[in-house]
C-alpha cells in the first residue's frame, strides 16, 4: 500500500488545515456553579494527573499522549495511536 506522500492523488489535501485539540479532562457542573465561577476558581476535572490526554483531529480521537512543556509552551508527547497496538517509547 502506498504511503500518503507516494499517493499523488492526496497531494491536494495534504495542506488542508485541520483543528487539533488536546482534551485534558472534563466535568459536569450545574449552571448555578458555572455562573459562580470567577478568577481564582478551581474546576476539578474527572481525569487524574497521571492519565493520558486525548488528541483529537476535527473532534475525532486519534491518539493519546502525555503533556510536556516545550520552552514556555505546552505540548503533547504521543504515546499511543487509537486503533494501533504499537506505542511510542
C-alpha positions as CSV (number, residue, x, y, z in Angstrom):
1,X,0.0,0.0,0.0
2,X,1.5,3.4,-0.9
3,X,2.2,6.0,1.8
4,X,0.4,9.3,1.8
5,X,3.3,11.1,0.2
6,X,3.6,8.5,-2.5
7,X,-0.1,8.7,-3.5
8,X,-0.2,11.8,-5.8
9,X,-4.0,11.9,-5.6
10,X,-3.8,13.0,-1.9
11,X,-1.4,15.9,-2.6
12,X,-4.4,18.3,-2.9
13,X,-5.5,17.7,0.7
14,X,-2.1,17.4,2.5
15,X,-2.0,21.2,3.1
16,X,-5.6,21.5,4.3
17,X,-5.6,22.8,7.8
18,X,-7.5,20.7,10.5
19,X,-8.4,21.6,14.0
20,X,-6.1,19.7,16.5
21,X,-7.4,19.7,20.1
22,X,-5.9,18.2,23.3
23,X,-8.5,17.3,26.0
24,X,-7.1,17.4,29.4
25,X,-10.4,16.3,31.1
26,X,-13.9,17.3,31.6
27,X,-16.6,17.6,34.2
28,X,-20.3,18.4,34.6
29,X,-21.4,21.3,36.7
30,X,-24.8,22.7,37.5
31,X,-25.4,26.0,35.7
32,X,-25.5,27.6,39.2
33,X,-21.9,26.7,39.8
34,X,-20.9,27.8,36.3
35,X,-22.4,31.2,37.0
36,X,-20.4,31.4,40.2
37,X,-17.0,30.9,38.5
38,X,-14.6,33.8,39.0
39,X,-10.9,34.4,38.6
40,X,-9.2,32.0,41.1
41,X,-12.0,29.4,41.0
42,X,-10.8,25.8,40.6
43,X,-12.7,23.4,38.5
44,X,-11.9,19.7,39.3
45,X,-11.8,17.5,36.2
46,X,-12.7,13.8,36.0
47,X,-9.2,12.9,35.0
48,X,-6.2,12.0,37.2
49,X,-2.9,13.9,36.6
50,X,-1.2,10.7,35.6
51,X,-3.9,9.7,33.0
52,X,-3.0,10.2,29.3
53,X,-4.7,13.1,27.5
54,X,-6.7,12.7,24.3
55,X,-5.6,14.2,21.0
56,X,-8.5,15.0,18.6
57,X,-8.3,16.0,15.0
58,X,-11.6,17.6,13.9
59,X,-13.3,16.3,17.0
60,X,-12.2,12.7,16.3
61,X,-10.0,10.9,18.8
62,X,-6.8,9.9,17.1
63,X,-4.2,9.4,19.8
64,X,-3.3,9.6,23.5
65,X,-0.3,11.3,25.0
66,X,1.5,13.0,27.9
67,X,1.5,16.7,28.5
68,X,5.0,18.1,28.2
69,X,6.5,21.6,28.5
70,X,8.5,22.9,25.5
71,X,10.2,26.2,26.4
72,X,7.3,28.3,27.6
73,X,4.5,26.3,25.9
74,X,2.6,23.1,26.5
75,X,2.9,20.2,24.1
76,X,1.9,16.6,23.9
77,X,4.1,13.6,23.5
78,X,2.2,10.9,21.6
79,X,2.2,7.6,23.5
80,X,-0.5,5.6,21.6
81,X,-2.4,6.0,18.3
82,X,-6.0,5.0,18.5
83,X,-6.6,1.6,16.9
84,X,-2.8,0.9,16.9
85,X,-1.2,-1.8,19.1
86,X,2.2,0.0,18.7
87,X,3.0,2.6,21.4
88,X,5.8,5.2,21.3
89,X,8.6,4.8,23.9
